[in-house]
Amino acid sequence: MTQVGKLLFFVDLGRVPGPVRRWLDQPIKQRIQSAYTQYNQRQSWNALIFVDTVTPSRLAGNLPTGN
């Protein structure tokens, strides 16, 4: 997904076109730890969100307390 060239994007799976829609409508096998399950991607998910880089949170110093 990084090859798309965007650092962050959202895909509404309800609006994907014909060939992609047909591909997403096929059941796929997914591994969860040592077990496998099958599901239909388009019926199971509403959207795809891609975030290129995630970093640990950092404590922000000197924040206003609202007093």
Buried (B, 14 or more C-beta within 10 A) or exposed (E): EEEEEEEEEEBEBEEBEEEEEEEBEEEEEEEEEEEEEEEEBBEEEEEBEEEEEEEEEEEEEEEEEEE
